[in-house]
Every structure is written in C-alpha cells, then in structure tokens.
Amino acid sequence: MRPVRADLIACAIAVGIILAVAVAGFRLNQAGVPLFADSAPLFGYWLPHAGPGTPPALLTAAAVIAWGPALADRLSWRGLLATGYLGSLLWTFSLAMIEGWQEGIARRLTHEPEYLHDVPRVTDIPAMLSGFTDHVLLAPGSWTVHVSGHPPGALLLYVWLDRIGLGGGAAAGMLSLLAGATVAISVPIAVRALHGADAARASVPFLVLFPGAVWVGVSADGVFMAVVAAGIALFAVGSVRSAAAGGALLGWAIFLNYGLVLAGAFVLAITLTTRRVVPLVAAAVAALAVVAAFAAAGFWWFDGYELVVQRYYQGEFAQRPYSYWVWGNLGAVLLSAGPVAAVVVRRSAVGWRSAGLVAAALLAVLAADLSGLSKAEVERIWLPFAVWFAAGAWLLPAAHRRGWLAVQAITALAVNHLVVTNW
C-alpha cells in the first residue's frame, strides 16, 4: 500500500473512532446511562457558539498553516523557539477567549471541584502535607474533588501562587496559558537531542496548533503538561550530559498527578534510543530525592495513591461504565492530540527507534486507558502524553504538512465552537 494512502486510511480510522464514540455517547446519554458527560466522549455540553476569541483563532490557524512550515525551516533555532512559544500562547489564548475572559479564563479554576477552592484552607503548609491523606476519602471535611484526586504538589502550587500575591482565578488561568505554551520549546528541544534539528523544526508548527490547547487554556493539567515536557526535555538533553535536572522535575511531576508516573515510558524510550544508562541512574537518584523530601514532610506517595483509588470508587466515577469509556477515552484523546496522531503512530510503527517518544506516548495512553482509573475527562488529564504525538511530525512528508496542520486546526476549532468544555 502506498504511504500516502495508508496515511489517509489511518486518519479516517481516527475520525471513525471519534464519530463512533460520539454517536454511542449520545445514544447512551439519551438512554439514561450514567456517563456524566453530556457531550461524550468529551466532558462538556453541546452548544454551537462563537466568541471574541474566534477571529484571532481563525487568523492564527490560517497563518501557521500558510507560513509555519517554511518559517520552521528558515528561522534561527532560538528565533524558532521564541516564535513557536508566542504562536502557541496566541493559539491557546484565542481558543480560551472563545468563551470570553470571565468564563474562558478568569473563572475556570474557581469552581468548587478545583484547587483554588481549597487554597484558603491551607494556613500551615507543613501541616497540610503531613495531614494530606486524612482528607482524601469522601467524608465531611474532605478535600474538594481535584485536590483529593491528586498528590499535594498540585494544591501546593496554587498555595505558593497565592502566597506571592497572585491568588485568584485570573492569575491561575494565566499560569496555565503561560506554562502550557512552553511545550513549543520543550518538545522540540527533546526531539533535537534525539533526532536532530530538522526533526525538531518539523514539530514546531504542530505544537503551535496543538488541538489539546482547548484544554490547556485553562486547566491545571496544562501546567502539569508543561512540567512533564520540561522534565523529558532536560532528561533528553541530559542523556548526553547530566540528566539529574530532568529526573528532579519528573520526580516533582508525580506529586502533581499520580498518573504522571507513566512519564517513565518516555525516560525508557530515551534510554533505549541513546543506549546510555548512567544518565538514567542520575535521573533516578534526583527523582528519589524529591520523593524523599515529600516523605520527610509527612506525605508518602503510595499511601496517597491507595486512598485515591478508594476515593475514585466513592463517587460518580464508579458509575461510569468502563465498557464505554475504554473506547470513549480513545476518541477523546484523538480529539486532544488530533487525528494526525494516528498518522504519526502508523509511520513510527516501522521502527520504534525512529520515534521512541511517540511510542512512549502511545504506551502511556494505553496503560492509563486499560487501568480503568481514567473514565472520561482524559482530553485534559492525558495532555502530558497527547502533546508528544507532535514529536513525530518529522515523519510526515514535507509536502503534506500544511494539509495535516489544517486537520489539526479544524479539530480544535470544531471542538471549541461546538462544545462548551468544562475546563
């Protein structure tokens, strides 16, 4: 089969999965099945709409599709990273502003399930850390949904933000926007370290028009994505120098979200690609130092994880049918990563060493899906994995990249204009 035809078939399969789980979700919701997602497989509700962010989002998409690949080839390396960051920030901000400033950014992280709800409860950080697990299970005085569902590092992040005078939803939302856009720097740096400058340059336009930006702006997971991407980039660069910084950052990441332990797949992929074990040891020591620091403060990661699994089955999550979400999750992540992810996976399948980062992303997604601990909302929860499918953009023929960029942009624009997302 000719490669171009195989690419189109892979994309068609991805679109078919999205449509199939969307139709199934609609019918199950009509039948009263407790999916707890009105626009399944996405967490939100159907409402065609436009907003102040619509014109700049359309213009940004058009500009990147028209000039992105050429600029990626011509700009200096530093100029490309700076341009990629600004382009990603503009794209993410524009998508968020489709809902307007208040609903799209300023209020997003202030609702009852979110971290900011519990920030005022933290008057003593050491006491919060040592007593964190006492408030995980659903009971009077328990943490709100997101705080209880994550390690204390996530809450600690917003407590620190509040302590330096940047409390409230607007500052938290801007943190997600500013941090999330850094993947347009981190991912190319990692790709360059493993596969060279040309491969890294090819990824930048796809990172700018990352469909998952719909959920990056704004959600805490956008920050988590940025932390993981920076950790992986530091480890990739460190694989030929010193990987301790990358290990420390990835160690911190697992205290933001329990599921980010799956970022170990990227560490393994990089180690197999470089065939160097010493950086892995250095990174592991640094990561364990972070774990030890939290343990010394009174929080043991494994205790928290065990309680979160119990909490997961105390609420509506237990009622969500695994038989639907094991497939629905795949549709959601294909909307977040974009249908081109399927094309990249197909092309990377010919040799894992040519795109180990893509293989790691796929492995992390499948492991999280099969675990049954992520039923719905994965379009945001799996952002730290979904963004890495763009790392394989260099496998796409240069002549076809504008067309694939258009597919990615249309995906994001369609989602954000047809669905009011909850994040």
Salt bridges, closest charged atoms under 4 A:
ASP7 OD1 - ARG346 NE 2.92
ASP7 OD2 - ARG347 NH2 2.78
GLU99 OE2 - HIS49 NE2 3.05
GLU103 OE2 - ARG107 NH1 2.80
GLU114 OE1 - HIS146 ND1 3.24
ASP118 OD1 - HIS117 ND1 2.95
ASP118 OD1 - ARG121 NH1 4.00
ASP162 OD2 - ARG163 NH1 3.81
ASP221 OD1 - ARG380 NH1 2.62
GLU316 OE2 - ARG320 NH2 3.63
GLU377 OE2 - ARG320 NH1 3.13
GLU377 OE1 - ARG380 NH2 2.83
